[in-house]
Amino acid sequence: MNILLIHQNFPGQYKHLAPALVARGHQVVALTPKVKEPQVWKGVHVLPYEINGSSSPKIHPWLADFETKLIRATSCYRGALGLKDKGFTPDVICAHHGWGESMFLKDVWPNARLGLYCELYHLTSSEFSGFDPEFPPRNPEGDKFRIRMKNLNNRLHHEIMDAGLSPTQFQASTFPDHWQERLTVAHDGIDTDLVCPNPTASLQISEDLTLTCEDEVITFINRNLEPYRGYHIFMRALPDILKRRPNAHVVLIGGDDVSYGAKAPKGQTWKQIFIDEVRGRIPTPHWDRVHYLGRVPYDRYLSMVQVSTAHVYLTYPFVLSWSLLESMSAGCAILASDTAPVREAISDGETGILTDFFDHAALTDKLDTLLDDPAMRQRLGENARAHVRETYDLQTVCLPKHIDWVENLATLPARPVID
């Protein structure tokens, strides 16, 4: 079977799936702007397409997001025409459509079956857009329309999608009812053999400080330190955490940019804004036990979760972070926000402890209790790892589901393009 993968940052979500499909005898080609020259990666023929065009400086702000997707879609379309001219015809196309790239590929290959990675449908209800009252929409009515326009890409893809794949039940549930019959839930998978407890792990913080499992280490991870992932809540709990835990070290991973929510006020970062908010209540000897690592290589990140005594994870109702499931796989004792995506992965009191997202005092109390109870931490960590191995393991659970899903795509009747 000929399989075409589309991803602006290939391999992305196809990191494990693509080589597995090659191993099963399929011809796998990837089209991506990430490379400049054709190359072969783990048996996958990776071909470049060039993004041509740029955003219009005076375009209506509600259309700016869609225009960038349209530019990628037309660029990918031209790349696909070139691939067709070379004689390649896919039976199946798999795409992460979040950047718009796959919008016109059915026009190139009408008989191909299109399977989409359905990450999130943007919702305007207060549960989502108004979840955190501290950061309300600047223009509530206009923001509703902007979010609705943001779904243009989703809606156009729904017309041509033969099947969709969502990594969690929560993410799948954000899509409208008329999507559901074509959606399958299967997580990308956690390599639980690699991400595992390691009692001899160590994390070098500086020339003078290396943390191990013998230390009391509180960990917090965001791709970027921002309110969408509860950074502001954690920081407001930090003065009391440090006061109550005089021997604890707090280690944070995350960049200074924004991944999901609104940008910080001009010239500032959310990281520094909330440091400035709490720093006056933290004596310098306590602050010296707070360690910002920024963005780190994967092996350093893995060492961090392996030395963690307790891991704190907070999130709005949004895409679930890999870092939570990997921390569970590493046997961490988890304290997490009682929000919908988290409840899918953690059972309160069994595989972790849940706490009200906004209540930083409760966070401090529950963390203090967890750190005082080694038996509880061991039980929660063991249960968390067992749950991840049973539900999210890459090799035994998730990858087989993904392979079956792709191979089943070829048996579906191809949906035609709708004018």
C-alpha positions in Angstrom: 0.0 0.0 0.0 1.2 3.5 -0.8 0.9 5.8 2.2 1.5 9.6 2.2 2.1 11.4 5.5 1.7 15.2 5.8 3.1 17.1 8.7 4.7 20.6 8.9 7.1 19.3 11.5 7.6 15.7 10.3 7.8 13.2 11.9 5.7 14.8 14.7 2.9 12.5 15.7 4.2 9.9 13.1 7.5 9.4 14.8 6.8 5.7 15.7 4.0 5.0 13.2 5.9 5.8 10.0 8.7 3.4 10.5 6.3 0.7 11.8 4.3 1.0 8.5 7.5 0.7 6.5 8.3 -2.5 8.5 5.0 -3.9 7.5 5.9 -3.6 3.8 4.1 -0.4 2.9 5.7 2.3 0.8 5.7 5.4 3.0 6.3 9.0 1.7 6.2 12.1 3.8 5.7 15.6 2.4 6.9 18.4 4.7 8.4 21.9 4.6 10.8 20.9 7.4 13.4 19.6 5.0 15.1 21.3 2.0 16.3 18.2 0.2 14.8 14.7 -0.3 16.1 12.2 2.3 15.3 8.8 3.6 14.5 8.5 7.3 14.0 5.0 8.8 12.7 3.8 5.4 10.4 6.8 4.9 11.0 8.9 1.7 10.9 12.4 3.1 10.3 15.0 0.4 10.2 18.8 0.8 7.6 21.3 -0.3 8.2 25.0 -0.2 5.9 27.4 1.5 5.2 30.3 -0.8 3.4 33.5 0.3 3.1 35.5 3.4 0.4 36.9 5.6 -1.4 40.1 4.5 -0.5 42.9 6.9 -4.0 44.5 6.9 -6.1 41.4 6.8 -9.1 41.2 9.1 -7.7 39.8 12.4 -10.4 37.0 12.5 -9.1 35.8 9.1 -5.4 36.0 9.8 -5.2 32.4 11.3 -7.1 30.9 8.3 -4.9 32.8 5.8 -1.8 31.2 7.2 -3.4 27.8 6.9 -4.5 28.6 3.3 -1.0 29.6 2.4 0.3 26.2 3.7 -2.6 24.4 1.9 -1.8 25.9 -1.5 1.9 25.3 -1.0 1.4 21.7 0.0 -1.0 21.3 -3.0 1.7 22.4 -5.4 4.1 19.9 -3.7 1.5 17.2 -4.1 1.1 17.9 -7.8 4.8 17.5 -8.2 4.7 14.2 -6.4 1.8 13.1 -8.6 3.8 14.1 -11.8 6.5 11.7 -10.6 4.0 8.8 -10.6 3.2 8.5 -6.9 -0.4 7.7 -6.1 -1.3 7.2 -2.4 -3.9 4.7 -1.3 -4.0 6.5 2.1 -3.1 10.0 3.1 -2.5 10.7 6.9 -2.3 14.3 7.9 -2.2 16.5 11.0 -4.6 19.1 9.5 -4.0 21.7 12.2 -1.9 23.8 9.9 -4.2 23.4 6.9 -1.7 21.6 4.7 -4.1 18.8 3.6 -7.0 21.0 2.6 -6.7 20.4 -1.1 -5.1 17.0 -1.4 -8.3 15.2 -2.3 -8.3 17.4 -5.4 -5.0 15.9 -6.4 -5.9 12.3 -5.5 -9.7 12.0 -5.4 -9.6 8.2 -4.7 -7.2 8.4 -1.8 -8.6 7.9 1.7 -7.8 10.8 4.0 -7.2 10.1 7.7 -6.7 13.2 10.0 -5.1 13.6 13.3 -7.9 15.5 15.1 -6.2 17.3 17.9 -8.8 19.8 19.0 -12.0 21.6 18.0 -12.1 25.2 19.3 -15.1 25.9 21.5 -16.6 29.2 22.6 -18.4 28.0 25.7 -17.4 29.5 29.1 -16.0 26.1 30.1 -13.3 26.7 27.6 -12.9 30.3 26.4 -13.9 31.6 29.9 -12.3 29.0 32.1 -9.9 31.3 33.8 -11.7 34.5 34.9 -8.3 36.2 35.6 -7.7 36.3 31.8 -11.1 37.1 30.2 -11.4 37.7 26.5 -10.7 41.3 25.7 -13.7 41.4 23.5 -16.0 38.6 24.6 -18.5 38.9 21.6 -15.7 39.3 19.1 -13.6 36.5 20.6 -16.5 34.2 20.1 -16.6 35.0 16.4 -12.8 34.7 16.1 -12.9 31.2 17.6 -15.7 30.2 15.3 -13.7 31.5 12.3 -10.7 29.5 13.6 -12.7 26.4 13.0 -13.0 27.0 9.3 -10.0 24.8 8.8 -11.6 22.0 10.8 -14.9 22.4 9.0 -13.4 22.2 5.5 -11.4 19.2 6.4 -14.5 17.4 7.8 -16.0 17.5 4.4 -13.2 15.4 2.9 -12.1 13.4 5.9 -12.6 9.6 5.6 -11.6 8.9 9.2 -10.1 10.8 12.2 -7.9 10.0 15.1 -7.9 11.8 18.5 -5.3 11.0 21.2 -7.8 11.3 24.1 -11.5 11.0 24.8 -11.5 14.6 26.0 -10.0 15.9 22.8 -12.4 13.8 20.7 -15.3 15.1 22.7 -14.6 18.7 21.6 -15.5 17.8 18.0 -19.2 18.2 17.0 -21.5 15.2 17.0 -21.5 14.8 13.3 -17.7 14.1 13.5 -18.0 11.4 16.1 -18.9 8.4 13.9 -15.6 8.9 12.0 -13.4 9.4 15.1 -11.2 6.8 16.8 -9.5 7.5 20.1 -5.9 6.2 20.3 -3.1 8.0 22.1 0.2 8.4 20.4 1.8 6.1 23.0 4.4 6.3 25.8 7.6 4.3 25.6 7.3 2.9 29.0 10.4 0.9 28.7 12.4 4.1 28.2 10.4 6.3 30.5 10.6 4.2 33.7 11.7 4.6 37.4 15.4 4.9 37.9 16.5 5.0 41.6 20.1 5.9 40.5 19.1 8.9 38.3 20.7 12.3 39.0 20.0 15.8 37.7 22.9 18.2 37.7 21.6 21.7 38.5 25.0 23.5 38.7 28.6 22.7 39.4 27.8 22.7 43.1 24.4 21.0 43.1 23.3 17.6 41.8 19.9 16.3 42.8 19.1 12.6 43.2 16.2 10.4 44.4 17.5 10.9 47.9 16.6 14.6 47.7 13.2 16.2 48.1 12.5 17.4 44.6 9.3 19.1 43.4 8.9 19.3 39.6 6.8 21.4 37.3 6.9 21.2 33.4 5.4 23.3 30.7 6.5 23.6 27.1 6.3 27.3 27.8 5.6 28.8 31.2 2.1 30.3 30.8 -1.3 30.5 32.4 -2.8 27.8 30.1 -0.7 25.3 32.0 -1.3 26.8 35.4 2.1 28.4 35.9 0.5 31.4 37.7 -1.2 29.1 40.1 1.9 27.2 40.9 3.9 30.3 41.4 1.4 31.7 43.9 1.7 28.6 45.9 5.5 28.7 45.8 6.2 31.0 48.8 4.3 28.7 51.2 5.6 25.6 49.6 9.2 26.7 50.2 8.4 27.9 53.7 6.8 24.5 54.6 9.4 22.4 52.9 12.8 23.8 54.0 14.7 21.0 52.3 12.8 20.9 49.1 14.2 21.9 45.7 11.8 23.1 43.1 12.7 22.4 39.5 10.9 24.0 36.5 11.2 23.2 32.8 9.7 25.5 30.2 10.5 28.2 27.8 9.7 31.9 27.9 7.3 32.0 24.9 3.6 31.2 24.6 2.3 27.9 23.2 -1.4 28.2 23.6 -2.9 31.2 25.4 -2.6 35.0 25.0 0.8 36.6 24.8 2.1 38.4 27.9 1.9 42.2 27.9 4.3 43.7 25.4 8.0 43.4 26.3 7.3 40.9 29.1 7.1 37.1 29.7 4.6 35.2 31.8 7.6 33.6 33.5 8.9 36.9 34.7 5.6 38.5 35.5 4.8 35.8 38.1 8.3 35.7 39.4 8.0 39.4 40.1 4.6 38.9 41.7 5.8 36.4 44.4 9.5 37.1 44.7 9.0 39.7 47.5 7.5 37.0 49.7 10.3 34.5 49.2 13.5 35.1 51.2 16.7 34.7 49.2 17.8 31.4 50.9 14.5 29.9 49.9 14.7 31.3 46.3 18.1 29.7 45.9 16.2 26.4 46.0 14.2 27.3 42.9 15.8 26.2 39.6 14.6 27.2 36.2 16.1 24.9 33.6 14.5 26.5 30.5 14.1 24.1 27.6 16.2 21.0 27.9 17.3 17.9 25.9 15.1 14.9 26.3 17.6 12.9 28.4 17.8 15.8 30.9 14.1 16.1 31.0 13.9 12.3 31.7 16.4 12.6 34.6 14.2 15.4 36.0 11.1 13.3 36.2 13.1 10.3 37.5 14.5 12.2 40.5 11.1 13.9 41.2 9.6 13.3 44.6 6.3 14.9 43.6 5.3 16.3 40.2 2.8 19.1 39.9 0.7 19.3 36.7 -1.9 21.9 36.0 -3.9 22.7 32.9 -6.9 24.4 31.5 -9.5 22.1 29.7 -7.2 21.6 26.7 -4.9 19.1 25.0 -3.3 16.8 27.6 0.5 17.2 27.9 2.8 14.2 27.2 4.7 15.3 30.3 1.9 14.2 32.6 1.8 10.6 31.1 5.5 10.4 31.0 5.8 11.5 34.6 3.3 8.8 35.5 5.3 6.2 33.5 8.4 7.2 35.4 6.6 6.4 38.7 6.1 10.0 39.9 3.7 10.8 42.6 1.4 13.3 40.8 -0.5 16.3 42.1 -2.7 17.5 39.2 -5.5 19.9 38.5 -9.1 18.5 38.7 -9.9 19.4 35.1 -11.5 17.3 32.4 -8.4 16.2 30.4 -6.6 15.2 33.6 -9.5 13.2 35.0 -9.2 10.9 32.0 -5.7 9.9 32.9 -5.8 10.2 36.8 -8.2 8.7 39.3 -8.0 10.8 42.4 -6.4 8.9 45.3 -5.5 5.9 43.1 -3.1 7.1 40.4 -2.5 10.6 41.6 -4.0 13.4 43.7 -6.4 16.0 42.1 -6.8 19.5 43.3 -8.9 22.5 42.3 -7.0 24.3 39.5 -7.5 27.8 41.0 -6.9 27.0 44.7 -3.2 27.5 45.3 -3.7 27.1 49.1 -5.2 23.7 48.6 -2.4 22.8 46.2 0.1 23.7 48.9 -1.7 21.6 51.6 -2.0 18.6 49.4 1.6 18.8 48.2 2.7 19.1 51.8 0.7 16.0 52.8 2.1 14.0 49.8 5.7 14.9 50.6 5.2 13.8 54.2 3.9 10.4 53.2 6.5 8.1 51.4 4.1 5.2 51.5 1.4 7.2 49.7 3.9 8.4 47.1 5.1 4.9 46.4 1.6 3.6 46.0 0.5 6.4 43.7 3.6 6.2 41.6 3.3 2.4 41.2 -0.3 2.7 40.3 0.3 5.5 37.9 3.0 3.6 36.0 0.8 0.5 35.9 -2.1 2.5 34.5 0.1 4.1 31.7 1.5 0.7 30.8 -2.0 -0.8 30.5 -3.6 2.1 28.7 -1.0 4.2 26.9 2.0 1.9 26.3 3.5 2.5 22.8 4.4 -1.0 21.7 1.6 -3.1 23.2 -1.4 -0.8 23.0 -1.1 2.4 21.0 1.0 1.6 18.0 -1.0 -1.5 17.1 -4.2 0.6 17.3 -2.6 3.2 14.9 -1.4 0.6 12.5 -4.8 -1.0 12.4 -6.5 2.4 11.9 -4.2 3.3 8.9 -4.6 -0.1 7.2 -8.4 0.0 7.7 -8.5 3.4 6.0 -7.7 1.7 2.7 -10.9 -0.3 2.9 -13.2 2.7 3.2 -14.9 4.4 0.3 -13.2 7.6 -0.5 -15.3 10.7 0.3 -15.5 13.1 -2.7 -14.6 16.8 -2.6 -17.7 19.0 -2.1 -17.9 22.2 -4.0 
